[in-house]
């Protein structure tokens, strides 16, 4: 709007000077032009001056009627400098024609022009004032539409970023669910092999050993020993498959270091001290929780330092992540977001305990019990 005014006002003054030259055949005296510019500046001062705020009711009266007061000054000065009146139309380049006092302002311009000038000239200046007011209104409407359009564009961009963030989060959740489903199915099959086939092979080996003790026929004994050796080999193969499946758990330490490398803008103090082999389900859950926490810190915490500790102590795995951000005490009482709900569900699946604090920075503490090799978290006591 301001850039438009900087162009409109010089053009308006040049237009009036050209009309005066065509009408009078001479240039306007410099004194009249100078006073017209002074009154124009006074109009802007009356509209926006902070000094008027200190004048209480008088200042309020002036700020509500800058156009009428400036018109009165124009008409009063035109008693001594008649050419000043011709520039009164320039005031209307900053007037809203929808205002209640606009018709009175136009009437004042017309009646004031009749004091010194012919009817045609007074009417021409009044019509020019009306034209400038329409230009001002049209410019204001265009600028308002542009402002709304930019606000809408900014809002759509913000919504697009939010949607993309939610979409990425849902994709990560989908990948995690698929991974957990595969891991759970593998663990179920492994457990069934261990519980059923393993136990049956063990029972068969024991029974063959007992049968070998009571049979003294060398030919039958050799066949029993051969069958026993075959069963023991099968038992060893079953154990090898089970241990290989169990060993497919991700390297949590390495995965966490790679995750931390994706956050170079933070100083992250990371410490991992777990000697016992972690269940693959636990490793996947802790990695997903770490990813969720770091994402939450990047979005909301305004932090610069992060601490991430994972330790094994007294058959427990303790997990702690903190930052030095501003925190968000209001969220202590508000419903948790999707990310925090996911963390709670993962901790619950591991049979652990969760503590979250957001008052002095973001802090998540998790305690998880270590389980035996083939004990599932779903079947363990809570």
C-alpha positions in Angstrom: 0.0 0.0 0.0 2.8 2.5 0.9 4.7 1.8 -2.3 1.5 2.5 -4.2 1.1 5.8 -2.4 4.6 6.9 -3.2 3.7 6.6 -6.9 0.1 7.9 -6.7 0.9 11.2 -4.9 3.6 12.6 -7.3 1.4 11.6 -10.2 -1.6 13.4 -8.7 0.4 16.6 -8.0 1.8 16.5 -11.6 -1.7 16.0 -13.0 -3.0 19.1 -11.1 0.0 21.2 -12.1 -0.7 20.2 -15.7 -4.4 21.1 -15.4 -3.5 24.5 -13.9 -1.1 25.2 -16.7 -3.7 24.3 -19.3 -6.4 26.4 -17.5 -4.3 29.4 -16.5 -1.6 29.3 -19.1 1.0 29.7 -16.4 2.8 27.7 -13.7 1.6 27.8 -10.1 3.6 30.0 -7.6 6.0 27.9 -5.6 4.6 29.3 -2.3 1.2 27.8 -3.0 2.7 24.4 -3.9 4.9 24.4 -0.8 1.9 25.1 1.5 -0.1 22.4 -0.2 2.6 19.9 0.5 2.9 21.1 4.1 -0.9 20.6 4.6 -0.6 17.2 3.0 2.1 16.2 5.5 0.0 17.6 8.3 -2.8 15.3 7.3 -0.6 12.2 7.7 0.7 13.5 11.0 -2.9 14.0 12.3 -3.7 10.4 11.3 -0.8 8.6 12.9 1.0 10.9 15.4 1.6 9.2 18.8 1.8 12.7 20.4 -2.0 13.0 20.0 -2.5 10.0 22.3 -1.2 12.1 25.1 -3.9 14.8 24.6 -6.7 12.6 26.0 -10.1 13.4 24.5 -8.8 16.2 22.3 -6.3 13.9 20.7 -9.0 11.3 20.1 -11.2 13.9 18.5 -8.4 15.0 16.1 -7.4 11.4 15.2 -10.9 10.5 14.3 -11.4 13.5 12.0 -8.1 14.2 10.2 -9.6 14.7 6.8 -12.2 17.3 7.8 -9.7 19.2 9.9 -7.2 19.3 7.1 -9.9 20.4 4.6 -10.7 23.3 6.9 -7.0 24.3 6.9 -6.9 24.0 3.1 -10.0 26.2 2.6 -8.8 28.7 5.2 -5.4 29.0 3.6 -6.9 29.3 0.2 -8.4 32.7 1.3 -4.8 34.1 1.0 -3.3 31.6 -1.5 -6.1 30.6 -3.9 -4.0 28.0 -5.8 -3.7 25.9 -2.6 -7.3 24.9 -3.0 -6.6 23.1 -6.3 -4.5 20.5 -4.5 -7.2 19.5 -2.0 -8.1 16.5 -4.2 -4.7 14.9 -3.4 -6.0 14.3 0.2 -8.5 11.8 -1.1 -5.8 9.4 -2.2 -5.8 8.2 1.4 -9.5 8.3 2.1 -11.9 5.4 2.5 -15.0 6.4 0.5 -17.1 4.0 2.7 -16.5 6.3 5.7 -19.6 8.1 7.1 -18.0 11.5 6.8 -17.0 11.1 3.2 -20.1 12.8 1.6 -19.6 15.8 4.0 -15.9 16.1 3.0 -16.9 16.2 -0.7 -19.6 18.8 0.0 -17.1 20.9 1.9 -14.6 20.7 -1.1 -17.4 21.8 -3.5 -18.7 24.7 -1.3 -15.1 25.9 -0.6 -14.3 26.0 -4.3 -17.3 28.2 -5.0 -15.8 30.8 -2.8 -13.0 31.7 -5.2 -13.6 29.7 -8.4 -16.3 29.2 -11.0 -18.9 26.5 -10.6 -17.3 24.3 -13.2 -13.8 24.4 -11.6 -15.3 23.7 -8.1 -17.3 20.8 -9.5 -14.2 19.5 -11.4 -12.1 19.5 -8.2 -14.9 17.8 -6.3 -15.2 15.1 -9.0 -11.4 14.7 -9.1 -11.5 14.2 -5.3 -14.2 11.6 -5.7 -12.1 9.8 -8.4 -9.0 9.8 -6.1 -11.1 8.4 -3.3 -12.3 5.6 -5.6 -8.7 4.8 -6.6 -7.8 4.7 -2.9 -10.6 2.3 -2.2 -9.8 0.1 -5.1 -6.1 0.0 -4.0 -7.1 -0.8 -0.4 -9.4 -3.7 -1.6 -6.6 -5.1 -3.8 -4.1 -4.9 -1.0 -6.6 -6.6 1.4 -7.1 -9.4 -1.1 -3.4 -9.8 -1.5 -2.9 -9.9 2.3 -5.6 -12.5 2.7 -4.1 -14.5 -0.2 -0.7 -14.5 1.4 -2.1 -15.5 4.7 -4.0 -18.3 3.0 -0.8 -19.4 1.2 1.2 -19.3 4.5 -1.5 -21.3 6.2 -1.6 -23.9 3.4 2.2 -24.2 3.6 2.0 -24.7 7.4 -0.8 -27.3 6.9 1.3 -29.0 4.2 4.3 -29.2 6.5 2.1 -30.6 9.3 0.5 -33.1 6.9 3.9 -34.2 5.6 5.2 -34.6 9.2 2.1 -36.7 10.1 2.5 -38.7 6.9 6.2 -39.4 7.7 5.2 -40.4 11.2 2.5 -42.7 9.9 4.9 -44.3 7.5 7.4 -44.9 10.3 4.7 -46.4 12.4 3.7 -48.6 9.5 7.2 -49.8 9.0 7.6 -50.4 12.7 4.3 -52.4 12.9 5.4 -54.5 9.9 8.8 -55.1 11.4 7.2 -56.0 14.8 4.7 -58.3 13.1 7.5 -60.2 11.3 9.6 -60.3 14.5 6.6 -61.6 16.6 5.8 -64.3 14.0 9.4 -65.4 13.9 9.5 -65.5 17.7 6.3 -67.5 17.8 7.6 -70.1 15.3 10.9 -70.3 17.1 9.2 -70.7 20.5 7.0 -73.5 19.1 10.0 -75.3 17.6 11.8 -74.9 21.0 8.8 -76.0 23.1 7.4 -78.8 20.8 10.1 -80.3 18.6 12.9 -79.6 21.0 11.1 -81.3 23.9 10.1 -84.2 21.8 13.6 -84.8 20.5 14.9 -84.5 24.1 12.4 -87.1 25.3 13.2 -89.4 22.4 16.9 -89.2 23.2 16.3 -90.0 26.9 14.0 -92.9 26.0 16.5 -94.4 23.6 19.2 -94.1 26.3 17.1 -96.0 28.7 16.2 -98.6 26.1 19.9 -99.0 25.4 20.5 -99.8 29.0 18.1 -102.7 29.1 18.8 -104.3 25.8 21.9 -106.4 25.5 21.7 -107.5 21.9 24.7 -105.9 20.1 23.0 -105.6 16.8 20.0 -103.8 18.3 22.2 -101.7 20.5 24.2 -100.4 17.5 21.0 -99.4 15.7 19.7 -97.6 18.9 23.0 -95.7 19.1 22.8 -94.8 15.5 19.2 -93.5 16.0 20.3 -91.7 19.1 23.2 -90.0 17.3 20.8 -88.9 14.5 18.4 -87.4 17.1 21.2 -85.6 18.9 22.3 -84.1 15.5 18.8 -83.0 14.9 18.6 -81.5 18.3 21.8 -79.6 17.7 20.4 -78.3 14.4 17.2 -77.2 16.1 19.2 -75.3 18.7 21.4 -73.8 16.0 18.4 -72.5 14.2 16.9 -71.1 17.4 20.1 -69.4 18.4 20.5 -68.0 14.8 17.0 -66.6 14.9 17.6 -65.1 18.3 20.8 -63.5 17.1 19.0 -61.6 14.4 18.1 -58.9 16.9 19.4 -55.5 15.7 22.6 -54.0 17.0 21.0 -51.3 19.1 24.2 -49.5 20.0 25.2 -49.2 16.3 21.7 -48.2 15.2 21.5 -45.5 17.9 24.9 -44.1 16.9 23.6 -43.8 13.3 20.4 -42.2 14.5 22.4 -39.6 16.5 24.4 -38.8 13.4 21.2 -37.5 11.9 21.0 -34.7 14.5 24.3 -32.8 14.0 22.7 -29.5 15.3 22.7 -30.9 18.9 25.5 -31.7 21.3 24.5 -35.3 22.2 26.1 -37.1 25.1 25.5 -40.8 24.4 26.4 -43.7 26.6 25.5 -47.4 26.1 26.4 -50.1 28.7 24.4 -53.3 28.2 26.3 -56.6 28.5 23.4 -59.0 28.2 21.9 -59.8 24.8 18.8 -57.7 24.3 15.7 -59.3 22.8 15.1 -58.2 19.2 11.7 -56.8 20.3 13.3 -54.6 23.0 15.9 -53.4 20.6 13.4 -52.3 18.0 11.2 -50.7 20.6 14.1 -48.7 22.2 15.3 -47.6 18.7 11.8 -46.4 17.8 11.4 -44.6 21.1 14.7 -42.8 20.6 13.7 -41.7 17.1 10.3 -40.4 18.5 12.0 -38.5 21.4 14.6 -36.9 19.1 12.0 -35.9 16.7 9.9 -34.3 19.5 13.0 -32.4 20.8 13.7 -31.1 17.3 10.1 -29.9 16.8 9.3 -28.4 20.3 12.1 -28.2 22.8 14.4 -25.5 21.4 17.3 -27.3 23.0 21.0 -27.4 22.3 22.2 -30.3 24.4 20.8 -33.9 24.7 21.8 -36.8 27.0 21.0 -40.4 26.0 21.9 -43.2 28.5 21.1 -46.9 28.2 22.4 -49.1 31.1 22.0 -52.6 32.5 21.6 -52.8 36.2 20.2 -55.5 38.5 18.4 -57.4 35.7 16.9 -54.2 34.4 17.6 -52.1 31.4 17.3 -48.3 32.2 16.7 -45.8 29.4 17.1 -42.1 29.9 16.9 -39.2 27.4 16.9 -35.5 28.5 17.6 -32.1 27.0 18.2 -28.6 28.1 15.2 -27.1 26.3 12.5 -24.8 27.7 10.1 -27.7 28.2 6.3 -27.3 28.1 4.6 -27.4 31.5 1.2 -27.0 29.9 1.5 -30.4 28.3 1.7 -32.0 31.8 -2.0 -31.7 32.1 -3.0 -31.8 28.4 -3.8 -35.0 26.6 -0.6 -36.7 25.3 0.2 -36.5 21.6 0.4 -39.4 19.2 4.2 -39.7 19.7 3.9 -40.0 23.5 1.0 -42.5 23.2 3.2 -44.6 20.9 6.0 -44.5 23.5 3.6 -45.6 26.3 2.3 -48.5 24.2 5.8 -49.7 23.4 6.9 -49.6 27.0 3.7 -51.5 28.0 4.5 -54.2 25.4 8.0 -54.6 27.0 6.5 -54.9 30.5 8.4 -51.8 31.6 7.7 -48.6 33.5 7.6 -45.1 31.9 8.2 -41.6 33.4 7.9 -38.5 31.3 8.5 -34.9 32.5 8.2 -31.8 30.4 8.5 -29.0 33.0 12.2 -28.3 32.9 13.2 -29.7 29.5 12.1 -32.9 28.0 12.8 -36.0 30.0 11.9 -39.7 29.4 12.9 -42.5 31.8 12.1 -46.1 31.1 12.9 -49.2 33.2 12.6 -52.6 31.4 13.1 -56.1 33.0 15.5 -58.4 31.2 13.8 -61.7 30.1 15.1 -65.2 29.5 16.0 -66.2 26.0 12.6 -67.7 25.0 10.3 -65.9 27.4 8.0 -63.5 25.5 7.0 -60.1 27.0 3.4 -60.7 26.3 3.4 -63.9 28.5 5.5 -62.4 31.3 3.9 -61.1 34.5 3.3 -57.4 34.7 
